[in-house]
Amino acid sequence: MFLPIGEKQFKFWKLRRDGLPNINIARSFNISRQAVSRALISMDKRIEDTLLEMAQANQIEVESINSERGILFGHSIPLDANAIIFVSAKHGVQVWYEHEGDCGTCSRYTQCIELLWDLADEMKIKLEKTDDPTKLADELFGKLRGLA
């Protein structure tokens, strides 16, 4: 399912995830609080459907889901690994599998570090500075697990 990152509903959802109350979202867009509430209910459903579709497509058994935060935790059946699916305003919908990688030799090292730091920033989560994506992911997803 496609998430309309540029649409107002998604902007409302992201602002709420950032901690802005519905009434403040309504004021900043000069609309009613009820209109924001309806839009958020609709977007929560779209987020949940997207997370569940991604889990099904990737054969991930769902353990917990939080559509207001845009995160799903589960377990990959074919890879026998824990997995997280998350919505990022910058990176779209992403799937991350818990693994011990040889990050220093991986060609995706920079992309992984950027993705993890960007998600931590979006979720307002403080992390210990490290250049090891595996350790960074473990810390980030451990903190996110408390939100799901």
N, CA, C and O atoms as a GROMACS GRO file, in nm:
protein
  592
    1MET      N    1   0.084  -0.118   0.000
    1MET     CA    2   0.000   0.000   0.000
    1MET      C    3   0.089   0.124   0.000
    1MET      O    4   0.191   0.129   0.069
    2PHE      N    5   0.050   0.221  -0.075
    2PHE     CA    6   0.122   0.347  -0.087
    2PHE      C    7   0.083   0.442   0.026
    2PHE      O    8  -0.035   0.460   0.054
    3LEU      N    9   0.182   0.502   0.091
    3LEU     CA   10   0.154   0.603   0.193
    3LEU      C   11   0.176   0.741   0.133
    3LEU      O   12   0.282   0.768   0.078
    4PRO      N   13   0.078   0.826   0.144
    4PRO     CA   14   0.084   0.960   0.082
    4PRO      C   15   0.165   1.058   0.168
    4PRO      O   16   0.107   1.142   0.237
    5ILE      N   17   0.296   1.046   0.164
    5ILE     CA   18   0.382   1.126   0.250
    5ILE      C   19   0.363   1.276   0.230
    5ILE      O   20   0.384   1.353   0.323
    6GLY      N   21   0.324   1.318   0.112
    6GLY     CA   22   0.306   1.460   0.085
    6GLY      C   23   0.167   1.515   0.120
    6GLY      O   24   0.145   1.636   0.113
    7GLU      N   25   0.074   1.428   0.155
    7GLU     CA   26  -0.064   1.472   0.182
    7GLU      C   27  -0.078   1.526   0.324
    7GLU      O   28   0.002   1.496   0.413
    8LYS      N   29  -0.181   1.608   0.344
    8LYS     CA   30  -0.207   1.669   0.474
    8LYS      C   31  -0.228   1.564   0.583
    8LYS      O   32  -0.178   1.580   0.694
    9GLN      N   33  -0.301   1.458   0.553
    9GLN     CA   34  -0.327   1.355   0.654
    9GLN      C   35  -0.196   1.300   0.710
    9GLN      O   36  -0.182   1.281   0.830
   10PHE      N   37  -0.100   1.276   0.621
   10PHE     CA   38   0.029   1.225   0.667
   10PHE      C   39   0.102   1.331   0.748
   10PHE      O   40   0.166   1.299   0.848
   11LYS      N   41   0.092   1.457   0.708
   11LYS     CA   42   0.155   1.565   0.785
   11LYS      C   43   0.095   1.572   0.924
   11LYS      O   44   0.168   1.590   1.022
   12PHE      N   45  -0.038   1.559   0.934
   12PHE     CA   46  -0.104   1.558   1.066
   12PHE      C   47  -0.050   1.442   1.150
   12PHE      O   48  -0.017   1.459   1.267
   13TRP      N   49  -0.041   1.323   1.088
   13TRP     CA   50   0.006   1.204   1.157
   13TRP      C   51   0.148   1.225   1.209
   13TRP      O   52   0.178   1.191   1.324
   14LYS      N   53   0.234   1.280   1.125
   14LYS     CA   54   0.373   1.304   1.165
   14LYS      C   55   0.381   1.406   1.278
   14LYS      O   56   0.458   1.388   1.372
   15LEU      N   57   0.302   1.512   1.270
   15LEU     CA   58   0.301   1.612   1.377
   15LEU      C   59   0.255   1.551   1.509
   15LEU      O   60   0.310   1.581   1.614
   16ARG      N   61   0.153   1.465   1.503
   16ARG     CA   62   0.106   1.398   1.626
   16ARG      C   63   0.215   1.306   1.680
   16ARG      O   64   0.238   1.302   1.801
   17ARG      N   65   0.283   1.233   1.590
   17ARG     CA   66   0.392   1.145   1.634
   17ARG      C   67   0.504   1.228   1.698
   17ARG      O   68   0.573   1.181   1.789
   18ASP      N   69   0.521   1.351   1.650
   18ASP     CA   70   0.621   1.440   1.708
   18ASP      C   71   0.578   1.498   1.842
   18ASP      O   72   0.657   1.564   1.910
   19GLY      N   73   0.452   1.472   1.882
   19GLY     CA   74   0.406   1.515   2.012
   19GLY      C   75   0.311   1.634   2.013
   19GLY      O   76   0.272   1.681   2.120
   20LEU      N   77   0.274   1.683   1.896
   20LEU     CA   78   0.184   1.799   1.890
   20LEU      C   79   0.040   1.754   1.913
   20LEU      O   80  -0.008   1.663   1.845
   21PRO      N   81  -0.032   1.817   2.007
   21PRO     CA   82  -0.172   1.781   2.030
   21PRO      C   83  -0.260   1.816   1.909
   21PRO      O   84  -0.229   1.906   1.831
   22ASN      N   85  -0.371   1.743   1.896
   22ASN     CA   86  -0.463   1.764   1.784
   22ASN      C   87  -0.509   1.909   1.773
   22ASN      O   88  -0.520   1.962   1.662
   23ILE      N   89  -0.536   1.973   1.885
   23ILE     CA   90  -0.585   2.110   1.882
   23ILE      C   91  -0.480   2.204   1.821
   23ILE      O   92  -0.514   2.298   1.749
   24ASN      N   93  -0.353   2.179   1.850
   24ASN     CA   94  -0.247   2.262   1.792
   24ASN      C   95  -0.229   2.235   1.643
   24ASN      O   96  -0.199   2.326   1.565
   25ILE      N   97  -0.247   2.110   1.604
   25ILE     CA   98  -0.242   2.077   1.460
   25ILE      C   99  -0.355   2.150   1.389
   25ILE      O  100  -0.335   2.209   1.283
   26ALA      N  101  -0.473   2.146   1.448
   26ALA     CA  102  -0.590   2.213   1.388
   26ALA      C  103  -0.564   2.363   1.374
   26ALA      O  104  -0.593   2.422   1.270
   27ARG      N  105  -0.511   2.424   1.477
   27ARG     CA  106  -0.484   2.568   1.471
   27ARG      C  107  -0.382   2.602   1.363
   27ARG      O  108  -0.398   2.701   1.291
   28SER      N  109  -0.278   2.521   1.352
   28SER     CA  110  -0.173   2.553   1.254
   28SER      C  111  -0.221   2.537   1.109
   28SER      O  112  -0.164   2.597   1.018
   29PHE      N  113  -0.327   2.457   1.088
   29PHE     CA  114  -0.382   2.440   0.954
   29PHE      C  115  -0.515   2.513   0.937
   29PHE      O  116  -0.578   2.507   0.831
   30ASN      N  117  -0.557   2.583   1.043
   30ASN     CA  118  -0.681   2.661   1.041
   30ASN      C  119  -0.803   2.575   1.006
   30ASN      O  120  -0.886   2.612   0.922
   31ILE      N  121  -0.810   2.458   1.073
   31ILE     CA  122  -0.924   2.367   1.054
   31ILE      C  123  -0.972   2.324   1.192
   31ILE      O  124  -0.909   2.356   1.293
   32SER      N  125  -1.084   2.251   1.197
   32SER     CA  126  -1.139   2.209   1.326
   32SER      C  127  -1.060   2.090   1.383
   32SER      O  128  -0.996   2.014   1.310
   33ARG      N  129  -1.068   2.078   1.515
   33ARG     CA  130  -1.005   1.966   1.583
   33ARG      C  131  -1.068   1.835   1.537
   33ARG      O  132  -1.000   1.733   1.527
   34GLN      N  133  -1.199   1.839   1.510
   34GLN     CA  134  -1.270   1.719   1.462
   34GLN      C  135  -1.218   1.675   1.326
   34GLN      O  136  -1.206   1.556   1.298
   35ALA      N  137  -1.187   1.772   1.240
   35ALA     CA  138  -1.133   1.738   1.108
   35ALA      C  139  -0.996   1.670   1.123
   35ALA      O  140  -0.965   1.575   1.052
   36VAL      N  141  -0.916   1.720   1.215
   36VAL     CA  142  -0.786   1.658   1.241
   36VAL      C  143  -0.806   1.517   1.296
   36VAL      O  144  -0.738   1.424   1.253
   37SER      N  145  -0.898   1.501   1.390
   37SER     CA  146  -0.925   1.370   1.449
   37SER      C  147  -0.969   1.269   1.343
   37SER      O  148  -0.922   1.155   1.342
   38ARG      N  149  -1.058   1.311   1.255
   38ARG     CA  150  -1.105   1.221   1.147
   38ARG      C  151  -0.989   1.184   1.054
   38ARG      O  152  -0.974   1.068   1.015
   39ALA      N  153  -0.907   1.282   1.020
   39ALA     CA  154  -0.793   1.257   0.932
   39ALA      C  155  -0.694   1.160   0.998
   39ALA      O  156  -0.640   1.071   0.931
   40LEU      N  157  -0.672   1.176   1.127
   40LEU     CA  158  -0.578   1.088   1.198
   40LEU      C  159  -0.631   0.947   1.210
   40LEU      O  160  -0.555   0.851   1.199
   41ILE      N  161  -0.761   0.932   1.232
   41ILE     CA  162  -0.821   0.798   1.237
   41ILE      C  163  -0.801   0.728   1.102
   41ILE      O  164  -0.765   0.611   1.097
   42SER      N  165  -0.824   0.802   0.995
   42SER     CA  166  -0.806   0.748   0.861
   42SER      C  167  -0.659   0.712   0.835
   42SER      O  168  -0.629   0.605   0.780
   43MET      N  169  -0.568   0.800   0.874
   43MET     CA  170  -0.425   0.775   0.849
   43MET      C  171  -0.374   0.661   0.937
   43MET      O  172  -0.292   0.581   0.892
   44ASP      N  173  -0.421   0.651   1.060
   44ASP     CA  174  -0.381   0.539   1.146
   44ASP      C  175  -0.418   0.406   1.080
   44ASP      O  176  -0.341   0.311   1.083
   45LYS      N  177  -0.537   0.401   1.022
   45LYS     CA  178  -0.582   0.279   0.954
   45LYS      C  179  -0.492   0.249   0.833
   45LYS      O  180  -0.454   0.134   0.811
   46ARG      N  181  -0.459   0.352   0.756
   46ARG     CA  182  -0.372   0.333   0.640
   46ARG      C  183  -0.232   0.286   0.682
   46ARG      O  184  -0.173   0.200   0.618
   47ILE      N  185  -0.181   0.345   0.790
   47ILE     CA  186  -0.050   0.306   0.842
   47ILE      C  187  -0.054   0.160   0.888
   47ILE      O  188   0.033   0.080   0.853
   48GLU      N  189  -0.156   0.126   0.965
   48GLU     CA  190  -0.169  -0.012   1.013
   48GLU      C  191  -0.180  -0.110   0.897
   48GLU      O  192  -0.113  -0.213   0.896
   49ASP      N  193  -0.263  -0.078   0.799
   49ASP     CA  194  -0.278  -0.167   0.683
   49ASP      C  195  -0.145  -0.184   0.609
   49ASP      O  196  -0.110  -0.294   0.567
   50THR      N  197  -0.071  -0.075   0.595
   50THR     CA  198   0.058  -0.080   0.526
   50THR      C  199   0.157  -0.166   0.603
   50THR      O  200   0.225  -0.251   0.545
   51LEU      N  201   0.165  -0.146   0.734
   51LEU     CA  202   0.256  -0.226   0.816
   51LEU      C  203   0.220  -0.374   0.808
   51LEU      O  204   0.309  -0.459   0.796
   52LEU      N  205   0.092  -0.405   0.815
   52LEU     CA  206   0.048  -0.545   0.809
   52LEU      C  207   0.073  -0.606   0.671
   52LEU      O  208   0.112  -0.722   0.661
   53GLU      N  209   0.052  -0.528   0.566
   53GLU     CA  210   0.081  -0.578   0.430
   53GLU      C  211   0.230  -0.606   0.412
   53GLU      O  212   0.268  -0.706   0.352
   54MET      N  213   0.314  -0.517   0.466
   54MET     CA  214   0.459  -0.539   0.458
   54MET      C  215   0.498  -0.663   0.537
   54MET      O  216   0.583  -0.740   0.492
   55ALA      N  217   0.437  -0.683   0.653
   55ALA     CA  218   0.467  -0.802   0.732
   55ALA      C  219   0.428  -0.928   0.654
   55ALA      O  220   0.505  -1.024   0.650
   56GLN      N  221   0.311  -0.926   0.595
   56GLN     CA  222   0.267  -1.043   0.518
   56GLN      C  223   0.359  -1.067   0.398
   56GLN      O  224   0.398  -1.181   0.372
   57ALA      N  225   0.393  -0.962   0.326
   57ALA     CA  226   0.479  -0.976   0.207
   57ALA      C  227   0.617  -1.029   0.242
   57ALA      O  228   0.681  -1.097   0.162
   58ASN      N  229   0.664  -0.997   0.363
   58ASN     CA  230   0.797  -1.039   0.405
   58ASN      C  231   0.794  -1.160   0.499
   58ASN      O  232   0.896  -1.195   0.559
   59GLN      N  233   0.677  -1.222   0.510
   59GLN     CA  234   0.659  -1.341   0.594
   59GLN      C  235   0.704  -1.317   0.737
   59GLN      O  236   0.777  -1.396   0.796
   60ILE      N  237   0.658  -1.204   0.791
   60ILE     CA  238   0.689  -1.167   0.929
   60ILE      C  239   0.565  -1.188   1.014
   60ILE      O  240   0.458  -1.133   0.986
   61GLU      N  241   0.581  -1.267   1.118
   61GLU     CA  242   0.474  -1.293   1.213
   61GLU      C  243   0.468  -1.173   1.310
   61GLU      O  244   0.568  -1.139   1.373
   62VAL      N  245   0.352  -1.111   1.321
   62VAL     CA  246   0.337  -0.988   1.399
   62VAL      C  247   0.333  -1.018   1.548
   62VAL      O  248   0.259  -1.105   1.594
   63GLU      N  249   0.416  -0.945   1.623
   63GLU     CA  250   0.416  -0.954   1.769
   63GLU      C  251   0.344  -0.834   1.830
   63GLU      O  252   0.264  -0.850   1.922
   64SER      N  253   0.373  -0.714   1.779
   64SER     CA  254   0.306  -0.593   1.828
   64SER      C  255   0.310  -0.487   1.719
   64SER      O  256   0.397  -0.486   1.632
   65ILE      N  257   0.212  -0.397   1.727
   65ILE     CA  258   0.200  -0.291   1.627
   65ILE      C  259   0.150  -0.165   1.696
   65ILE      O  260   0.066  -0.170   1.786
   66ASN      N  261   0.202  -0.052   1.652
   66ASN     CA  262   0.156   0.078   1.702
   66ASN      C  263   0.145   0.169   1.581
   66ASN      O  264   0.244   0.224   1.534
   67SER      N  265   0.023   0.185   1.530
   67SER     CA  266   0.004   0.265   1.409
   67SER      C  267   0.024   0.414   1.435
   67SER      O  268   0.059   0.488   1.343
   68GLU      N  269   0.003   0.459   1.560
   68GLU     CA  270   0.025   0.601   1.590
   68GLU      C  271   0.173   0.636   1.584
   68GLU      O  272   0.208   0.750   1.553
   69ARG      N  273   0.260   0.541   1.612
   69ARG     CA  274   0.405   0.562   1.603
   69ARG      C  275   0.461   0.509   1.471
   69ARG      O  276   0.573   0.544   1.433
   70GLY      N  277   0.385   0.425   1.401
   70GLY     CA  278   0.429   0.372   1.273
   70GLY      C  279   0.533   0.263   1.286
   70GLY      O  280   0.630   0.258   1.210
   71ILE      N  281   0.514   0.173   1.385
   71ILE     CA  282   0.610   0.065   1.405
   71ILE      C  283   0.540  -0.069   1.426
   71ILE      O  284   0.433  -0.076   1.487
   72LEU      N  285   0.602  -0.173   1.375
   72LEU     CA  286   0.553  -0.309   1.391
   72LEU      C  287   0.673  -0.396   1.427
   72LEU      O  288   0.776  -0.391   1.360
   73PHE      N  289   0.658  -0.475   1.530
   73PHE     CA  290   0.761  -0.573   1.566
   73PHE      C  291   0.709  -0.711   1.535
   73PHE      O  292   0.591  -0.741   1.553
   74GLY      N  293   0.800  -0.795   1.486
   74GLY     CA  294   0.761  -0.931   1.454
   74GLY      C  295   0.881  -1.021   1.441
   74GLY      O  296   0.993  -0.986   1.479
   75HIS      N  297   0.855  -1.138   1.386
   75HIS     CA  298   0.960  -1.238   1.368
   75HIS      C  299   0.950  -1.293   1.225
   75HIS      O  300   0.845  -1.341   1.182
   76SER      N  301   1.062  -1.285   1.154
   76SER     CA  302   1.067  -1.338   1.018
   76SER      C  303   1.072  -1.490   1.024
   76SER      O  304   1.163  -1.548   1.082
   77ILE      N  305   0.973  -1.552   0.964
   77ILE     CA  306   0.966  -1.698   0.966
   77ILE      C  307   1.078  -1.759   0.880
   77ILE      O  308   1.148  -1.847   0.930
   78PRO      N  309   1.098  -1.716   0.755
   78PRO     CA  310   1.203  -1.780   0.675
   78PRO      C  311   1.345  -1.748   0.722
   78PRO      O  312   1.435  -1.831   0.707
   79LEU      N  313   1.367  -1.629   0.780
   79LEU     CA  314   1.502  -1.591   0.823
   79LEU      C  315   1.527  -1.625   0.970
   79LEU      O  316   1.641  -1.616   1.017
   80ASP      N  317   1.422  -1.664   1.042
   80ASP     CA  318   1.430  -1.692   1.186
   80ASP      C  319   1.503  -1.579   1.258
   80ASP      O  320   1.599  -1.600   1.333
   81ALA      N  321   1.453  -1.457   1.233
   81ALA     CA  322   1.514  -1.337   1.293
   81ALA      C  323   1.405  -1.239   1.334
   81ALA      O  324   1.300  -1.231   1.270
   82ASN      N  325   1.429  -1.166   1.442
   82ASN     CA  326   1.337  -1.061   1.480
   82ASN      C  327   1.341  -0.952   1.374
   82ASN      O  328   1.444  -0.929   1.310
   83ALA      N  329   1.227  -0.886   1.356
   83ALA     CA  330   1.218  -0.783   1.251
   83ALA      C  331   1.136  -0.666   1.302
   83ALA      O  332   1.050  -0.681   1.390
   84ILE      N  333   1.164  -0.550   1.246
   84ILE     CA  334   1.084  -0.431   1.273
   84ILE      C  335   1.050  -0.369   1.138
   84ILE      O  336   1.134  -0.360   1.049
   85ILE      N  337   0.927  -0.327   1.126
   85ILE     CA  338   0.882  -0.252   1.009
   85ILE      C  339   0.842  -0.115   1.062
   85ILE      O  340   0.769  -0.105   1.160
   86PHE      N  341   0.890  -0.010   0.997
   86PHE     CA  342   0.861   0.123   1.047
   86PHE      C  343   0.837   0.221   0.934
   86PHE      O  344   0.882   0.202   0.821
   87VAL      N  345   0.764   0.326   0.968
   87VAL     CA  346   0.734   0.433   0.874
   87VAL      C  347   0.825   0.551   0.906
   87VAL      O  348   0.829   0.599   1.019
   88SER      N  349   0.897   0.595   0.806
   88SER     CA  350   0.985   0.710   0.819
   88SER      C  351   0.939   0.816   0.721
   88SER      O  352   0.914   0.787   0.604
   89ALA      N  353   0.927   0.940   0.769
   89ALA     CA  354   0.888   1.049   0.679
   89ALA      C  355   0.994   1.070   0.571
   89ALA      O  356   0.961   1.112   0.460
   90LYS      N  357   1.118   1.041   0.603
   90LYS     CA  358   1.228   1.062   0.508
   90LYS      C  359   1.254   0.940   0.419
   90LYS      O  360   1.289   0.955   0.302
   91HIS      N  361   1.236   0.819   0.474
   91HIS     CA  362   1.275   0.697   0.402
   91HIS      C  363   1.158   0.608   0.363
   91HIS      O  364   1.179   0.502   0.303
   92GLY      N  365   1.035   0.648   0.396
   92GLY     CA  366   0.920   0.565   0.362
   92GLY      C  367   0.907   0.446   0.456
   92GLY      O  368   0.948   0.454   0.572
   93VAL      N  369   0.851   0.338   0.407
   93VAL     CA  370   0.832   0.218   0.488
   93VAL      C  371   0.957   0.131   0.473
   93VAL      O  372   1.002   0.103   0.362
   94GLN      N  373   1.012   0.090   0.587
   94GLN     CA  374   1.136   0.014   0.588
   94GLN      C  375   1.120  -0.112   0.671
   94GLN      O  376   1.043  -0.116   0.767
   95VAL      N  377   1.194  -0.215   0.634
   95VAL     CA  378   1.200  -0.340   0.711
   95VAL      C  379   1.344  -0.359   0.755
   95VAL      O  380   1.437  -0.346   0.674
   96TRP      N  381   1.363  -0.389   0.883
   96TRP     CA  382   1.497  -0.414   0.937
   96TRP      C  383   1.494  -0.548   1.010
   96TRP      O  384   1.405  -0.574   1.091
   97TYR      N  385   1.592  -0.632   0.980
   97TYR     CA  386   1.603  -0.763   1.044
   97TYR      C  387   1.716  -0.758   1.146
   97TYR      O  388   1.824  -0.707   1.117
   98GLU      N  389   1.690  -0.812   1.264
   98GLU     CA  390   1.794  -0.819   1.365
   98GLU      C  391   1.900  -0.918   1.317
   98GLU      O  392   1.869  -1.032   1.282
   99HIS      N  393   2.024  -0.873   1.316
   99HIS     CA  394   2.131  -0.960   1.267
   99HIS      C  395   2.266  -0.909   1.317
   99HIS      O  396   2.280  -0.794   1.358
  100GLU      N  397   2.363  -0.996   1.313
  100GLU     CA  398   2.502  -0.958   1.342
  100GLU      C  399   2.572  -0.948   1.207
  100GLU      O  400   2.603  -1.049   1.144
  101GLY      N  401   2.595  -0.826   1.165
  101GLY     CA  402   2.657  -0.806   1.035
  101GLY      C  403   2.804  -0.772   1.047
  101GLY      O  404   2.852  -0.733   1.154
  102ASP      N  405   2.874  -0.786   0.937
  102ASP     CA  406   3.012  -0.739   0.928
  102ASP      C  407   3.005  -0.601   0.864
  102ASP      O  408   3.040  -0.582   0.748
  103CYS      N  409   2.958  -0.506   0.943
  103CYS     CA  410   2.924  -0.373   0.893
  103CYS      C  411   3.043  -0.299   0.832
  103CYS      O  412   3.026  -0.221   0.738
  104GLY      N  413   3.161  -0.323   0.884
  104GLY     CA  414   3.280  -0.253   0.835
  104GLY      C  415   3.312  -0.283   0.689
  104GLY      O  416   3.375  -0.202   0.622
  105THR      N  417   3.269  -0.399   0.640
  105THR     CA  418   3.299  -0.436   0.501
  105THR      C  419   3.177  -0.427   0.410
  105THR      O  420   3.186  -0.455   0.291
  106CYS      N  421   3.063  -0.387   0.467
  106CYS     CA  422   2.938  -0.385   0.390
  106CYS      C  423   2.928  -0.258   0.304
  106CYS      O  424   2.962  -0.149   0.350
  107SER      N  425   2.883  -0.274   0.183
  107SER     CA  426   2.868  -0.160   0.092
  107SER      C  427   2.752  -0.069   0.132
  107SER      O  428   2.743   0.044   0.084
  108ARG      N  429   2.663  -0.117   0.220
  108ARG     CA  430   2.548  -0.037   0.263
  108ARG      C  431   2.569   0.029   0.399
  108ARG      O  432   2.475   0.081   0.459
  109TYR      N  433   2.692   0.028   0.447
  109TYR     CA  434   2.724   0.082   0.579
  109TYR      C  435   2.669   0.224   0.597
  109TYR      O  436   2.599   0.250   0.695
  110THR      N  437   2.700   0.313   0.506
  110THR     CA  438   2.659   0.454   0.519
  110THR      C  439   2.507   0.466   0.518
  110THR      O  440   2.451   0.541   0.597
  111GLN      N  441   2.440   0.394   0.428
  111GLN     CA  442   2.294   0.400   0.422
  111GLN      C  443   2.230   0.350   0.552
  111GLN      O  444   2.131   0.407   0.598
  112CYS      N  445   2.285   0.245   0.609
  112CYS     CA  446   2.230   0.192   0.734
  112CYS      C  447   2.245   0.292   0.848
  112CYS      O  448   2.150   0.318   0.922
  113ILE      N  449   2.364   0.348   0.862
  113ILE     CA  450   2.388   0.446   0.969
  113ILE      C  451   2.293   0.564   0.953
  113ILE      O  452   2.231   0.608   1.050
  114GLU      N  453   2.281   0.616   0.830
  114GLU     CA  454   2.193   0.731   0.806
  114GLU      C  455   2.048   0.697   0.837
  114GLU      O  456   1.977   0.776   0.899
  115LEU      N  457   2.003   0.581   0.794
  115LEU     CA  458   1.865   0.538   0.819
  115LEU      C  459   1.837   0.531   0.969
  115LEU      O  460   1.735   0.582   1.015
  116LEU      N  461   1.926   0.470   1.043
  116LEU     CA  462   1.907   0.455   1.187
  116LEU      C  463   1.908   0.589   1.260
  116LEU      O  464   1.823   0.613   1.346
  117TRP      N  465   2.003   0.676   1.228
  117TRP     CA  466   2.008   0.808   1.292
  117TRP      C  467   1.886   0.891   1.254
  117TRP      O  468   1.829   0.961   1.338
  118ASP      N  469   1.845   0.883   1.126
  118ASP     CA  470   1.726   0.958   1.083
  118ASP      C  471   1.601   0.911   1.158
  118ASP      O  472   1.520   0.993   1.201
  119LEU      N  473   1.586   0.780   1.173
  119LEU     CA  474   1.469   0.728   1.245
  119LEU      C  475   1.473   0.770   1.391
  119LEU      O  476   1.371   0.810   1.448
  120ALA      N  477   1.589   0.763   1.453
  120ALA     CA  478   1.602   0.807   1.593
  120ALA      C  479   1.562   0.955   1.605
  120ALA      O  480   1.492   0.992   1.699
  121ASP      N  481   1.607   1.037   1.511
  121ASP     CA  482   1.570   1.179   1.512
  121ASP      C  483   1.420   1.197   1.497
  121ASP      O  484   1.358   1.274   1.571
  122GLU      N  485   1.360   1.126   1.401
  122GLU     CA  486   1.215   1.137   1.378
  122GLU      C  487   1.136   1.094   1.501
  122GLU      O  488   1.032   1.153   1.532
  123MET      N  489   1.185   0.994   1.572
  123MET     CA  490   1.113   0.940   1.688
  123MET      C  491   1.154   1.010   1.818
  123MET      O  492   1.105   0.977   1.926
  124LYS      N  493   1.246   1.108   1.806
  124LYS     CA  494   1.292   1.184   1.924
  124LYS      C  495   1.356   1.092   2.029
  124LYS      O  496   1.329   1.103   2.148
  125ILE      N  497   1.441   1.000   1.981
  125ILE     CA  498   1.509   0.906   2.068
  125ILE      C  499   1.657   0.938   2.071
  125ILE      O  500   1.721   0.949   1.966
  126LYS      N  501   1.711   0.952   2.189
  126LYS     CA  502   1.853   0.979   2.208
  126LYS      C  503   1.928   0.846   2.210
  126LYS      O  504   1.887   0.751   2.277
  127LEU      N  505   2.039   0.842   2.135
  127LEU     CA  506   2.119   0.720   2.128
  127LEU      C  507   2.265   0.750   2.163
  127LEU      O  508   2.312   0.863   2.149
  128GLU      N  509   2.334   0.647   2.210
  128GLU     CA  510   2.478   0.658   2.234
  128GLU      C  511   2.547   0.665   2.098
  128GLU      O  512   2.509   0.595   2.004
  129LYS      N  513   2.648   0.750   2.089
  129LYS     CA  514   2.720   0.765   1.962
  129LYS      C  515   2.804   0.639   1.938
  129LYS      O  516   2.884   0.598   2.022
  130THR      N  517   2.784   0.580   1.822
  130THR     CA  518   2.861   0.463   1.782
  130THR      C  519   2.868   0.459   1.630
  130THR      O  520   2.781   0.514   1.562
  131ASP      N  521   2.970   0.395   1.578
  131ASP     CA  522   2.981   0.380   1.433
  131ASP      C  523   2.949   0.238   1.390
  131ASP      O  524   2.979   0.198   1.277
  132ASP      N  525   2.888   0.160   1.480
  132ASP     CA  526   2.850   0.022   1.451
  132ASP      C  527   2.698   0.015   1.431
  132ASP      O  528   2.623   0.026   1.528
  133PRO      N  529   2.652  -0.002   1.306
  133PRO     CA  530   2.508  -0.006   1.281
  133PRO      C  531   2.434  -0.115   1.360
  133PRO      O  532   2.319  -0.095   1.398
  134THR      N  533   2.498  -0.228   1.384
  134THR     CA  534   2.432  -0.335   1.458
  134THR      C  535   2.404  -0.291   1.602
  134THR      O  536   2.293  -0.312   1.652
  135LYS      N  537   2.502  -0.232   1.667
  135LYS     CA  538   2.482  -0.182   1.804
  135LYS      C  539   2.381  -0.069   1.807
  135LYS      O  540   2.298  -0.062   1.898
  136LEU      N  541   2.388   0.020   1.708
  136LEU     CA  542   2.295   0.132   1.699
  136LEU      C  543   2.152   0.080   1.682
  136LEU      O  544   2.060   0.128   1.748
  137ALA      N  545   2.135  -0.017   1.595
  137ALA     CA  546   2.002  -0.076   1.571
  137ALA      C  547   1.950  -0.144   1.697
  137ALA      O  548   1.833  -0.129   1.731
  138ASP      N  549   2.035  -0.218   1.765
  138ASP     CA  550   1.992  -0.285   1.889
  138ASP      C  551   1.942  -0.184   1.991
  138ASP      O  552   1.838  -0.206   2.054
  139GLU      N  553   2.016  -0.074   2.008
  139GLU     CA  554   1.975   0.028   2.105
  139GLU      C  555   1.846   0.096   2.061
  139GLU      O  556   1.753   0.111   2.141
  140LEU      N  557   1.840   0.137   1.935
  140LEU     CA  558   1.722   0.208   1.884
  140LEU      C  559   1.598   0.120   1.892
  140LEU      O  560   1.495   0.164   1.943
  141PHE      N  561   1.606  -0.001   1.843
  141PHE     CA  562   1.488  -0.086   1.840
  141PHE      C  563   1.450  -0.135   1.978
  141PHE      O  564   1.333  -0.165   2.003
  142GLY      N  565   1.546  -0.145   2.069
  142GLY     CA  566   1.513  -0.175   2.208
  142GLY      C  567   1.429  -0.064   2.269
  142GLY      O  568   1.333  -0.091   2.342
  143LYS      N  569   1.465   0.060   2.240
  143LYS     CA  570   1.388   0.174   2.291
  143LYS      C  571   1.253   0.183   2.223
  143LYS      O  572   1.153   0.217   2.287
  144LEU      N  573   1.248   0.153   2.094
  144LEU     CA  574   1.121   0.158   2.020
  144LEU      C  575   1.025   0.048   2.067
  144LEU      O  576   0.904   0.067   2.067
  145ARG      N  577   1.079  -0.065   2.106
  145ARG     CA  578   0.995  -0.178   2.149
  145ARG      C  579   0.904  -0.135   2.265
  145ARG      O  580   0.792  -0.183   2.278
  146GLY      N  581   0.953  -0.046   2.348
  146GLY     CA  582   0.871   0.005   2.458
  146GLY      C  583   0.754   0.090   2.411
  146GLY      O  584   0.661   0.115   2.487
  147LEU      N  585   0.757   0.136   2.287
  147LEU     CA  586   0.649   0.220   2.232
  147LEU      C  587   0.543   0.140   2.159
  147LEU      O  588   0.432   0.189   2.138
  148ALA      N  589   0.575   0.017   2.121
  148ALA     CA  590   0.481  -0.062   2.039
  148ALA      C  591   0.382  -0.138   2.124
  148ALA      O  592   0.297  -0.210   2.071
   0.00000   0.00000   0.00000
